[in-house]
Amino acid sequence: MDDTAASTVATLRRFNRSFTQRIGVLDESFLGAGRPLGQARLLYEIGLGHTSVLELRQRLGLDSGYLSRMLREFEREGLVAVTADPDDGRRRVAELTAAGRRAWDDLDRRSDELAARIVAPLTERQRTELASALATADLLLRAATVSFDVVDPAGPEAIAAMTAYFDELDGRFVDGFDPGDTLTVDAPSMREPTGTFVVAHADDEVVACGGVVRHDATTGEIKRMWVHPDWRGAGVGRRTLTALESHVARLGYDRIVLDTNAVLTEAIAMYERAGYTPTARYNDNPYAQRWFTKPVA
């Protein structure tokens, strides 16, 4: 671990100790609401609308057995009703009862009051600085824990991400962007064994995507790489590119190619920093103006 990493780790650990002490994480009754933090957090997430039991387990990183025990306890207290998902009988959903909603409202009120007490001694300037610093810390911590998952390029997450990407291109390109039927036509090329499609998840939100297709027997092409605007500047783009490069290597290619438009200056800068070098036009993409290549490490 280098000095910068060691300093970052030490700072994060110090903040964790300070923050958890002040919000009462170690108290048996979190916020004085009568239940520990784990139960309070689960109740809060259900109240926010995250009702799928599978989604709750993934979002909170909980063991399925532990989650089931907490849900059964909530059911005994009359706070939560767990039923079959009306859209998929194999799955379960958890919803707050009327009593559960009252408990959620009480928890939400106590959380607001605690936060207000913590920041009360600060000046307006200090509160602004704290809010900005915490927003940055939240973004970077979430970015550091993004997962990169292979999905069906014709599935709902991939389609939604690529549609957002195409909409952005349409707004940024001088003459607009018309994807035509590329969403359906290109899907087979971004499937195993010659291609793949990846989305980046932050909790249950898709924040980036990208695909790999076969260009020739020794070359994989990276396509449809996009990062949600809210997540730019947090390193998600570089990590997405690295994830896609690893899939190019996994699929057995020796070289990577990609193209982009000249207006996407931030993407061009990232590719150059990542070791891509300019190359001659290799395709007939009417929107491409810059072409790059890189050997697989």
LINCORQUI-V551220 format. One record per pair of residues at least 12 apart in sequence whose ideal C-beta (glycine too) atoms are under 10 Angstrom apart, sorted by the first residue. I is the first residue (numbers start at 1). J is the second residue. D is the distance in Angstrom with one decimal. If there is no record, write none. Layout:
# LINCORQUI-V551220
i=I j=J d=D
i=I j=J d=D
This chain:
# LINCORQUI-V551220
i=8 j=140 d=10.0
i=12 j=137 d=8.9
i=12 j=141 d=8.4
i=15 j=134 d=10.0
i=15 j=137 d=7.9
i=19 j=118 d=9.6
i=19 j=134 d=9.7
i=20 j=37 d=9.1
i=22 j=114 d=8.5
i=22 j=117 d=9.5
i=22 j=118 d=6.2
i=23 j=37 d=8.7
i=23 j=111 d=8.7
i=23 j=114 d=6.4
i=23 j=115 d=8.5
i=23 j=118 d=7.9
i=24 j=37 d=8.0
i=24 j=110 d=10.0
i=24 j=114 d=7.6
i=25 j=37 d=5.3
i=25 j=38 d=9.9
i=30 j=107 d=8.4
i=30 j=110 d=8.7
i=30 j=111 d=9.5
i=30 j=114 d=9.9
i=31 j=106 d=8.9
i=31 j=107 d=6.6
i=31 j=108 d=9.9
i=31 j=109 d=9.3
i=31 j=110 d=4.1
i=31 j=111 d=6.4
i=31 j=113 d=8.4
i=31 j=114 d=6.2
i=32 j=106 d=9.8
i=32 j=110 d=6.7
i=32 j=114 d=9.4
i=33 j=103 d=7.5
i=33 j=106 d=6.3
i=33 j=107 d=5.3
i=33 j=109 d=9.6
i=33 j=110 d=5.8
i=33 j=111 d=9.2
i=34 j=77 d=9.9
i=34 j=103 d=8.7
i=34 j=106 d=9.3
i=34 j=107 d=9.7
i=35 j=70 d=9.4
i=35 j=73 d=8.9
i=35 j=74 d=9.4
i=35 j=77 d=9.2
i=35 j=79 d=9.7
i=35 j=103 d=8.7
i=35 j=107 d=8.8
i=36 j=70 d=9.9
i=38 j=60 d=8.4
i=38 j=62 d=8.1
i=38 j=66 d=8.1
i=38 j=67 d=9.7
i=38 j=70 d=6.9
i=39 j=70 d=5.7
i=39 j=73 d=7.3
i=39 j=74 d=7.7
i=39 j=77 d=9.8
i=39 j=79 d=9.6
i=39 j=107 d=10.0
i=40 j=103 d=9.3
i=40 j=104 d=9.7
i=40 j=107 d=5.8
i=40 j=110 d=9.2
i=40 j=111 d=8.9
i=41 j=59 d=10.0
i=41 j=60 d=6.7
i=41 j=62 d=9.6
i=41 j=70 d=9.8
i=41 j=107 d=9.5
i=42 j=56 d=6.8
i=42 j=59 d=9.9
i=42 j=60 d=6.6
i=42 j=62 d=7.8
i=42 j=66 d=9.8
i=42 j=67 d=7.4
i=42 j=70 d=5.5
i=42 j=71 d=7.8
i=42 j=73 d=9.8
i=42 j=74 d=7.7
i=42 j=80 d=8.9
i=42 j=94 d=8.7
i=43 j=70 d=8.8
i=43 j=74 d=6.9
i=43 j=77 d=9.9
i=43 j=79 d=6.8
i=43 j=80 d=7.6
i=43 j=94 d=9.7
i=43 j=96 d=7.7
i=43 j=100 d=7.0
i=43 j=103 d=6.4
i=43 j=104 d=6.1
i=43 j=107 d=6.5
i=44 j=103 d=9.8
i=44 j=104 d=6.7
i=44 j=107 d=6.0
i=44 j=108 d=7.5
i=44 j=111 d=8.1
i=45 j=59 d=6.5
i=45 j=60 d=6.6
i=45 j=94 d=9.3
i=46 j=71 d=8.9
i=46 j=74 d=8.2
i=46 j=79 d=8.9
i=46 j=80 d=6.4
i=46 j=82 d=9.9
i=46 j=93 d=9.3
i=46 j=94 d=5.3
i=46 j=95 d=7.0
i=46 j=96 d=5.8
i=46 j=100 d=7.5
i=46 j=101 d=10.0
i=46 j=104 d=7.8
i=47 j=79 d=10.0
i=47 j=80 d=9.8
i=47 j=95 d=9.4
i=47 j=96 d=5.6
i=47 j=100 d=7.4
i=47 j=101 d=7.0
i=47 j=103 d=8.6
i=47 j=104 d=3.8
i=47 j=105 d=8.4
i=47 j=107 d=8.0
i=47 j=108 d=7.7
i=48 j=104 d=8.8
i=48 j=108 d=9.8
i=49 j=95 d=9.5
i=49 j=96 d=10.0
i=50 j=93 d=9.9
i=50 j=94 d=8.8
i=50 j=203 d=9.1
i=50 j=204 d=7.3
i=51 j=80 d=9.6
i=51 j=82 d=9.4
i=51 j=83 d=9.7
i=51 j=85 d=8.7
i=51 j=92 d=9.2
i=51 j=93 d=4.4
i=51 j=94 d=5.5
i=51 j=95 d=5.5
i=51 j=96 d=8.9
i=52 j=85 d=6.9
i=52 j=87 d=9.9
i=52 j=88 d=9.3
i=52 j=91 d=6.4
i=52 j=92 d=7.7
i=52 j=93 d=5.6
i=52 j=94 d=8.0
i=52 j=204 d=9.0
i=53 j=67 d=7.0
i=53 j=68 d=8.1
i=53 j=71 d=7.2
i=53 j=82 d=7.1
i=53 j=85 d=8.7
i=53 j=91 d=7.0
i=53 j=92 d=4.5
i=53 j=93 d=6.7
i=53 j=94 d=6.0
i=54 j=67 d=9.7
i=54 j=85 d=9.3
i=54 j=88 d=10.0
i=54 j=90 d=10.0
i=54 j=91 d=6.2
i=54 j=92 d=8.1
i=54 j=93 d=9.5
i=55 j=91 d=9.3
i=55 j=93 d=9.0
i=55 j=94 d=9.8
i=55 j=203 d=9.3
i=55 j=204 d=5.8
i=56 j=70 d=9.5
i=56 j=71 d=8.5
i=56 j=92 d=9.8
i=56 j=93 d=9.4
i=56 j=94 d=6.8
i=56 j=204 d=9.8
i=58 j=147 d=9.5
i=58 j=201 d=8.7
i=58 j=203 d=8.1
i=58 j=204 d=6.9
i=59 j=203 d=5.3
i=59 j=204 d=5.7
i=59 j=205 d=10.0
i=60 j=203 d=9.3
i=61 j=145 d=9.6
i=61 j=203 d=9.9
i=67 j=94 d=9.4
i=68 j=82 d=9.1
i=68 j=92 d=9.5
i=70 j=94 d=9.9
i=71 j=92 d=8.6
i=71 j=94 d=5.9
i=74 j=94 d=7.7
i=74 j=96 d=8.9
i=74 j=97 d=9.0
i=74 j=99 d=9.9
i=74 j=100 d=7.1
i=74 j=103 d=9.1
i=75 j=94 d=8.9
i=75 j=97 d=9.1
i=75 j=100 d=9.9
i=77 j=97 d=9.3
i=77 j=99 d=7.6
i=77 j=100 d=8.3
i=77 j=103 d=8.4
i=78 j=97 d=5.9
i=78 j=98 d=8.8
i=78 j=99 d=5.0
i=78 j=100 d=7.5
i=78 j=103 d=9.6
i=79 j=94 d=9.8
i=79 j=96 d=6.7
i=79 j=97 d=6.0
i=79 j=98 d=9.5
i=79 j=99 d=5.6
i=79 j=100 d=3.7
i=79 j=101 d=8.8
i=79 j=102 d=8.9
i=79 j=103 d=5.6
i=79 j=104 d=8.5
i=80 j=94 d=5.2
i=80 j=95 d=6.9
i=80 j=96 d=6.1
i=80 j=97 d=6.6
i=80 j=99 d=9.2
i=80 j=100 d=5.4
i=80 j=103 d=9.6
i=81 j=93 d=9.0
i=81 j=94 d=7.3
i=81 j=95 d=5.5
i=81 j=96 d=8.0
i=81 j=97 d=5.7
i=81 j=100 d=8.2
i=82 j=94 d=5.0
i=82 j=95 d=8.1
i=83 j=95 d=7.4
i=118 j=130 d=9.2
i=119 j=131 d=8.7
i=136 j=233 d=9.7
i=136 j=234 d=8.8
i=139 j=202 d=9.3
i=139 j=230 d=8.1
i=139 j=231 d=7.4
i=139 j=233 d=8.4
i=139 j=234 d=5.3
i=139 j=236 d=9.5
i=140 j=233 d=9.6
i=140 j=234 d=5.7
i=140 j=235 d=7.9
i=141 j=202 d=10.0
i=141 j=234 d=9.6
i=142 j=202 d=4.9
i=142 j=203 d=7.3
i=142 j=205 d=9.0
i=142 j=207 d=8.5
i=142 j=231 d=8.5
i=142 j=234 d=8.0
i=142 j=236 d=9.3
i=143 j=200 d=9.3
i=143 j=202 d=7.2
i=143 j=207 d=8.2
i=143 j=208 d=9.9
i=143 j=231 d=6.6
i=143 j=233 d=9.3
i=143 j=234 d=3.9
i=143 j=235 d=5.7
i=143 j=236 d=5.3
i=143 j=239 d=7.8
i=144 j=202 d=9.9
i=144 j=234 d=8.6
i=144 j=235 d=8.0
i=144 j=236 d=9.7
i=144 j=239 d=9.0
i=145 j=201 d=9.7
i=145 j=202 d=7.5
i=145 j=203 d=8.8
i=146 j=200 d=4.9
i=146 j=201 d=6.6
i=146 j=202 d=5.1
i=146 j=203 d=9.3
i=146 j=205 d=9.7
i=146 j=207 d=6.5
i=146 j=208 d=7.6
i=146 j=231 d=8.3
i=146 j=234 d=9.0
i=146 j=235 d=9.1
i=146 j=236 d=6.1
i=146 j=239 d=6.6
i=146 j=240 d=8.4
i=146 j=243 d=9.3
i=147 j=199 d=9.2
i=147 j=200 d=7.1
i=147 j=201 d=4.9
i=147 j=202 d=8.1
i=147 j=203 d=9.5
i=147 j=243 d=9.6
i=148 j=198 d=5.3
i=148 j=199 d=7.6
i=148 j=200 d=5.4
i=148 j=201 d=7.9
i=148 j=208 d=8.3
i=148 j=209 d=9.6
i=148 j=210 d=9.1
i=148 j=236 d=10.0
i=148 j=239 d=7.5
i=148 j=240 d=7.0
i=148 j=242 d=8.9
i=148 j=243 d=4.1
i=148 j=244 d=8.5
i=148 j=246 d=8.8
i=148 j=247 d=9.0
i=149 j=197 d=9.8
i=149 j=198 d=6.7
i=149 j=199 d=6.0
i=149 j=200 d=7.9
i=149 j=201 d=6.0
i=149 j=206 d=9.4
i=149 j=243 d=9.6
i=150 j=190 d=10.0
i=150 j=191 d=9.6
i=150 j=192 d=8.4
i=150 j=196 d=5.5
i=150 j=197 d=6.8
i=150 j=198 d=5.8
i=150 j=199 d=8.4
i=150 j=243 d=9.8
i=150 j=247 d=7.8
i=151 j=190 d=9.9
i=151 j=196 d=9.2
i=151 j=197 d=6.0
i=151 j=198 d=7.3
i=151 j=199 d=5.3
i=151 j=201 d=9.6
i=151 j=206 d=9.0
i=151 j=209 d=8.6
i=152 j=187 d=7.9
i=152 j=190 d=9.0
i=152 j=191 d=7.5
i=152 j=197 d=7.2
i=153 j=183 d=8.5
i=153 j=184 d=9.6
i=153 j=186 d=7.2
i=153 j=187 d=4.4
i=153 j=188 d=8.2
i=153 j=189 d=8.4
i=153 j=190 d=4.1
i=153 j=191 d=6.5
i=153 j=195 d=8.2
i=153 j=196 d=8.4
i=153 j=197 d=3.9
i=153 j=198 d=9.6
i=153 j=199 d=9.8
i=153 j=209 d=9.3
i=153 j=211 d=6.2
i=153 j=213 d=9.7
i=153 j=224 d=8.4
i=154 j=183 d=7.7
i=154 j=184 d=7.0
i=154 j=186 d=9.5
i=154 j=187 d=4.3
i=154 j=188 d=8.6
i=154 j=190 d=8.9
i=154 j=191 d=8.7
i=154 j=197 d=8.9
i=155 j=187 d=9.2
i=155 j=197 d=8.5
i=155 j=199 d=9.1
i=156 j=206 d=9.7
i=157 j=197 d=9.4
i=157 j=199 d=5.3
i=157 j=201 d=8.6
i=157 j=206 d=5.3
i=157 j=209 d=8.1
i=158 j=183 d=8.7
i=158 j=187 d=8.1
i=158 j=190 d=8.3
i=158 j=197 d=5.4
i=158 j=198 d=9.1
i=158 j=199 d=6.4
i=158 j=206 d=8.6
i=158 j=209 d=6.6
i=158 j=211 d=8.3
i=158 j=224 d=8.7
i=159 j=183 d=6.2
i=159 j=184 d=9.4
i=159 j=187 d=9.1
i=160 j=199 d=9.2
i=160 j=206 d=6.7
i=160 j=209 d=9.1
i=161 j=197 d=9.2
i=161 j=198 d=9.9
i=161 j=199 d=5.9
i=161 j=200 d=9.0
i=161 j=206 d=5.2
i=161 j=207 d=8.8
i=161 j=208 d=7.6
i=161 j=209 d=3.9
i=161 j=210 d=9.1
i=161 j=224 d=8.2
i=161 j=226 d=6.4
i=161 j=227 d=9.8
i=161 j=228 d=8.4
i=162 j=179 d=8.1
i=162 j=182 d=8.4
i=162 j=183 d=6.1
i=162 j=186 d=9.0
i=162 j=187 d=9.8
i=162 j=190 d=10.0
i=162 j=197 d=8.9
i=162 j=199 d=9.8
i=162 j=209 d=6.6
i=162 j=210 d=9.8
i=162 j=211 d=8.5
i=162 j=223 d=9.8
i=162 j=224 d=5.6
i=162 j=226 d=7.3
i=163 j=179 d=8.4
i=163 j=183 d=7.5
i=164 j=206 d=8.8
i=164 j=209 d=8.8
i=164 j=226 d=6.9
i=164 j=228 d=7.3
i=164 j=229 d=9.1
i=165 j=177 d=9.5
i=165 j=179 d=9.0
i=165 j=208 d=9.7
i=165 j=209 d=7.1
i=165 j=210 d=9.5
i=165 j=224 d=6.3
i=165 j=225 d=8.3
i=165 j=226 d=3.7
i=165 j=227 d=9.1
i=165 j=228 d=9.5
i=166 j=178 d=8.7
i=166 j=179 d=4.6
i=166 j=180 d=9.9
i=166 j=182 d=8.2
i=166 j=183 d=8.2
i=166 j=224 d=9.0
i=166 j=226 d=8.9
i=167 j=179 d=9.4
i=168 j=226 d=7.3
i=168 j=228 d=9.6
i=168 j=229 d=7.6
i=168 j=264 d=9.6
i=169 j=226 d=8.9
i=169 j=261 d=7.5
i=169 j=263 d=9.1
i=169 j=264 d=8.4
i=169 j=287 d=7.4
i=172 j=261 d=8.0
i=172 j=263 d=5.6
i=172 j=264 d=7.3
i=173 j=261 d=6.3
i=173 j=262 d=9.8
i=173 j=263 d=6.4
i=173 j=264 d=9.2
i=173 j=287 d=6.7
i=174 j=261 d=9.4
i=174 j=262 d=9.8
i=174 j=263 d=7.3
i=175 j=286 d=9.9
i=175 j=287 d=9.1
i=176 j=287 d=9.9
i=177 j=261 d=8.8
i=177 j=286 d=9.9
i=177 j=287 d=6.4
i=178 j=286 d=9.4
i=178 j=287 d=9.1
i=179 j=287 d=9.7
i=182 j=223 d=9.6
i=182 j=224 d=8.9
i=183 j=224 d=9.6
i=186 j=211 d=7.7
i=186 j=213 d=7.4
i=186 j=223 d=7.5
i=186 j=224 d=7.9
i=187 j=211 d=9.2
i=188 j=213 d=9.5
i=189 j=211 d=8.1
i=189 j=212 d=9.2
i=189 j=213 d=4.3
i=189 j=214 d=6.9
i=189 j=221 d=9.2
i=189 j=223 d=8.6
i=190 j=210 d=9.5
i=190 j=211 d=4.1
i=190 j=212 d=6.9
i=190 j=213 d=5.7
i=190 j=214 d=9.8
i=190 j=223 d=7.5
i=190 j=224 d=7.8
i=191 j=211 d=9.5
i=191 j=213 d=9.4
i=192 j=247 d=9.9
i=192 j=250 d=10.0
i=192 j=251 d=8.1
i=193 j=214 d=9.3
i=193 j=251 d=7.2
i=193 j=252 d=8.9
i=194 j=212 d=8.6
i=194 j=213 d=7.2
i=194 j=214 d=4.0
i=194 j=215 d=9.9
i=194 j=217 d=9.9
i=194 j=220 d=8.4
i=194 j=251 d=6.7
i=194 j=252 d=9.1
i=194 j=253 d=9.2
i=195 j=211 d=6.6
i=195 j=212 d=5.2
i=195 j=213 d=4.4
i=195 j=214 d=6.0
i=195 j=220 d=7.8
i=195 j=221 d=8.7
i=195 j=223 d=8.9
i=195 j=247 d=8.7
i=195 j=248 d=9.7
i=195 j=251 d=7.3
i=196 j=210 d=9.3
i=196 j=211 d=6.8
i=196 j=212 d=5.1
i=196 j=213 d=8.8
i=196 j=220 d=9.3
i=196 j=244 d=8.4
i=196 j=247 d=5.0
i=196 j=248 d=9.0
i=196 j=250 d=8.2
i=196 j=251 d=7.0
i=197 j=209 d=7.2
i=197 j=210 d=7.6
i=197 j=211 d=4.4
i=197 j=212 d=7.7
i=197 j=213 d=9.4
i=197 j=223 d=9.2
i=197 j=224 d=7.7
i=197 j=244 d=9.6
i=197 j=247 d=9.3
i=198 j=210 d=5.6
i=198 j=211 d=7.2
i=198 j=212 d=8.0
i=198 j=224 d=9.8
i=198 j=225 d=9.4
i=198 j=240 d=7.4
i=198 j=243 d=5.8
i=198 j=244 d=6.3
i=198 j=246 d=9.6
i=198 j=247 d=6.7
i=199 j=211 d=9.9
i=199 j=226 d=9.9
i=199 j=240 d=9.2
i=200 j=226 d=9.8
i=200 j=227 d=7.9
i=200 j=228 d=8.9
i=200 j=231 d=8.3
i=200 j=236 d=6.3
i=200 j=237 d=9.6
i=200 j=239 d=7.5
i=200 j=240 d=5.6
i=200 j=243 d=7.6
i=202 j=228 d=9.0
i=202 j=230 d=9.9
i=202 j=231 d=7.3
i=202 j=234 d=9.7
i=202 j=236 d=8.2
i=205 j=228 d=8.1
i=205 j=230 d=9.5
i=205 j=231 d=9.2
i=206 j=226 d=9.9
i=206 j=228 d=7.7
i=207 j=226 d=9.6
i=207 j=227 d=6.9
i=207 j=228 d=4.7
i=207 j=229 d=9.9
i=207 j=230 d=7.7
i=207 j=231 d=4.6
i=207 j=232 d=9.8
i=207 j=234 d=9.1
i=207 j=236 d=6.0
i=207 j=240 d=8.9
i=208 j=225 d=7.8
i=208 j=226 d=6.4
i=208 j=227 d=4.4
i=208 j=228 d=6.5
i=208 j=231 d=6.7
i=208 j=232 d=9.5
i=208 j=236 d=5.3
i=208 j=237 d=7.0
i=208 j=239 d=8.2
i=208 j=240 d=4.5
i=208 j=241 d=9.5
i=208 j=243 d=9.0
i=208 j=244 d=10.0
i=209 j=224 d=6.4
i=209 j=225 d=7.3
i=209 j=226 d=5.5
i=209 j=227 d=8.4
i=209 j=228 d=9.2
i=209 j=240 d=7.6
i=209 j=244 d=9.6
i=210 j=222 d=6.2
i=210 j=223 d=7.3
i=210 j=224 d=5.9
i=210 j=225 d=3.8
i=210 j=226 d=7.1
i=210 j=227 d=9.1
i=210 j=237 d=9.5
i=210 j=240 d=5.5
i=210 j=241 d=7.5
i=210 j=243 d=7.6
i=210 j=244 d=4.7
i=210 j=245 d=10.0
i=210 j=247 d=9.0
i=210 j=258 d=9.6
i=211 j=223 d=4.9
i=211 j=224 d=4.7
i=211 j=225 d=7.9
i=211 j=244 d=7.7
i=211 j=247 d=9.1
i=212 j=224 d=9.6
i=212 j=225 d=9.9
i=212 j=244 d=5.9
i=212 j=245 d=8.9
i=212 j=246 d=9.8
i=212 j=247 d=5.1
i=212 j=248 d=5.5
i=212 j=250 d=9.2
i=212 j=251 d=6.6
i=212 j=253 d=8.3
i=212 j=256 d=8.6
i=212 j=258 d=9.9
i=213 j=248 d=10.0
i=213 j=251 d=9.7
i=214 j=251 d=7.9
i=214 j=252 d=9.9
i=214 j=253 d=7.8
i=215 j=253 d=8.1
i=215 j=255 d=8.3
i=215 j=256 d=8.9
i=215 j=257 d=5.7
i=215 j=258 d=9.7
i=215 j=282 d=7.3
i=215 j=283 d=8.3
i=216 j=253 d=8.9
i=216 j=255 d=8.9
i=216 j=257 d=9.3
i=216 j=282 d=9.4
i=217 j=252 d=9.2
i=217 j=253 d=8.5
i=217 j=254 d=9.3
i=218 j=252 d=8.6
i=218 j=253 d=6.1
i=218 j=254 d=4.6
i=218 j=255 d=5.9
i=218 j=296 d=9.3
i=219 j=248 d=8.8
i=219 j=253 d=5.7
i=219 j=254 d=7.3
i=219 j=255 d=4.6
i=219 j=256 d=7.2
i=219 j=257 d=5.8
i=219 j=282 d=8.7
i=219 j=293 d=8.3
i=219 j=296 d=9.3
i=220 j=244 d=8.8
i=220 j=245 d=9.0
i=220 j=247 d=7.9
i=220 j=248 d=3.9
i=220 j=249 d=8.5
i=220 j=250 d=9.6
i=220 j=251 d=5.9
i=220 j=252 d=8.5
i=220 j=253 d=3.7
i=220 j=254 d=8.8
i=220 j=255 d=7.5
i=220 j=256 d=5.8
i=220 j=257 d=7.8
i=220 j=258 d=9.5
i=220 j=296 d=7.9
i=221 j=248 d=8.6
i=221 j=253 d=9.0
i=221 j=255 d=9.7
i=221 j=256 d=7.4
i=221 j=257 d=5.1
i=221 j=258 d=6.3
i=221 j=259 d=8.2
i=221 j=282 d=8.5
i=221 j=283 d=8.2
i=221 j=293 d=9.9
i=222 j=240 d=9.7
i=222 j=241 d=7.4
i=222 j=244 d=5.1
i=222 j=245 d=7.7
i=222 j=247 d=9.0
i=222 j=248 d=7.1
i=222 j=256 d=6.2
i=222 j=257 d=7.7
i=222 j=258 d=4.4
i=222 j=259 d=9.2
i=222 j=271 d=9.4
i=222 j=276 d=9.6
i=222 j=292 d=9.2
i=222 j=294 d=9.5
i=223 j=244 d=9.2
i=223 j=257 d=9.9
i=223 j=258 d=7.2
i=223 j=259 d=8.4
i=223 j=285 d=9.4
i=224 j=244 d=9.9
i=225 j=237 d=7.8
i=225 j=240 d=6.4
i=225 j=241 d=6.8
i=225 j=244 d=6.8
i=225 j=258 d=7.6
i=225 j=260 d=8.8
i=225 j=267 d=7.6
i=225 j=270 d=9.5
i=225 j=271 d=9.6
i=226 j=240 d=8.5
i=226 j=267 d=9.4
i=227 j=239 d=9.5
i=227 j=240 d=6.4
i=227 j=241 d=9.6
i=227 j=266 d=9.4
i=227 j=267 d=9.1
i=227 j=270 d=9.6
i=232 j=266 d=7.4
i=233 j=266 d=9.3
i=237 j=266 d=8.0
i=237 j=267 d=7.7
i=237 j=270 d=5.7
i=237 j=271 d=10.0
i=237 j=274 d=9.7
i=238 j=270 d=6.3
i=238 j=273 d=7.8
i=238 j=274 d=6.9
i=240 j=270 d=9.8
i=241 j=256 d=9.7
i=241 j=258 d=9.1
i=241 j=267 d=9.4
i=241 j=270 d=6.8
i=241 j=271 d=7.7
i=241 j=273 d=9.8
i=241 j=274 d=5.9
i=241 j=276 d=9.2
i=242 j=274 d=7.9
i=244 j=256 d=8.5
i=244 j=258 d=9.1
i=245 j=274 d=8.1
i=245 j=275 d=9.7
i=245 j=294 d=7.9
i=245 j=296 d=7.3
i=245 j=297 d=7.5
i=246 j=296 d=9.5
i=246 j=297 d=9.3
i=248 j=294 d=9.3
i=248 j=296 d=5.9
i=248 j=297 d=9.9
i=249 j=296 d=4.9
i=249 j=297 d=7.2
i=250 j=296 d=9.9
i=251 j=296 d=9.8
i=252 j=296 d=9.3
i=253 j=295 d=10.0
i=253 j=296 d=6.1
i=254 j=295 d=6.8
i=254 j=296 d=5.4
i=255 j=279 d=9.9
i=255 j=293 d=6.3
i=255 j=294 d=7.3
i=255 j=295 d=5.7
i=255 j=296 d=6.3
i=256 j=274 d=9.9
i=256 j=275 d=9.8
i=256 j=276 d=7.7
i=256 j=292 d=8.3
i=256 j=293 d=6.6
i=256 j=294 d=4.8
i=256 j=295 d=7.6
i=256 j=296 d=6.2
i=256 j=297 d=9.8
i=257 j=276 d=9.0
i=257 j=279 d=6.9
i=257 j=282 d=5.8
i=257 j=283 d=8.5
i=257 j=291 d=6.9
i=257 j=292 d=6.9
i=257 j=293 d=5.0
i=257 j=294 d=8.1
i=258 j=271 d=7.0
i=258 j=276 d=7.2
i=258 j=279 d=9.7
i=258 j=282 d=9.7
i=258 j=288 d=9.3
i=258 j=290 d=9.2
i=258 j=291 d=7.6
i=258 j=292 d=5.4
i=258 j=293 d=8.1
i=258 j=294 d=8.5
i=259 j=279 d=9.4
i=259 j=281 d=8.1
i=259 j=282 d=7.6
i=259 j=283 d=6.4
i=259 j=285 d=5.8
i=259 j=287 d=8.4
i=259 j=288 d=3.8
i=259 j=289 d=8.0
i=259 j=290 d=6.6
i=259 j=291 d=4.9
i=259 j=292 d=7.3
i=260 j=276 d=9.9
i=260 j=285 d=9.7
i=260 j=287 d=8.9
i=260 j=288 d=6.8
i=260 j=289 d=7.4
i=260 j=290 d=5.2
i=260 j=291 d=8.2
i=260 j=292 d=7.6
i=261 j=285 d=9.3
i=261 j=287 d=5.5
i=261 j=288 d=6.7
i=261 j=289 d=5.3
i=261 j=290 d=7.3
i=262 j=288 d=9.4
i=262 j=289 d=4.3
i=262 j=290 d=6.0
i=263 j=287 d=9.9
i=263 j=289 d=8.4
i=264 j=289 d=9.2
i=264 j=290 d=8.5
i=267 j=290 d=9.1
i=267 j=292 d=10.0
i=268 j=289 d=9.7
i=268 j=290 d=6.1
i=268 j=292 d=8.3
i=271 j=290 d=8.5
i=271 j=292 d=5.2
i=271 j=294 d=8.3
i=272 j=292 d=8.0
i=274 j=292 d=9.3
i=274 j=294 d=7.4
i=275 j=292 d=9.5
i=275 j=294 d=5.5
i=275 j=295 d=8.7
i=275 j=297 d=8.7
i=276 j=290 d=9.8
i=276 j=291 d=9.6
i=276 j=292 d=3.9
i=276 j=293 d=6.7
i=276 j=294 d=4.7
i=277 j=292 d=6.5
i=277 j=293 d=6.2
i=277 j=294 d=6.9
i=277 j=295 d=9.6
i=278 j=290 d=6.9
i=278 j=291 d=6.9
i=278 j=292 d=6.2
i=278 j=293 d=8.1
i=279 j=291 d=5.1
i=279 j=292 d=6.2
i=279 j=293 d=4.3
i=279 j=294 d=9.4
i=280 j=293 d=9.3
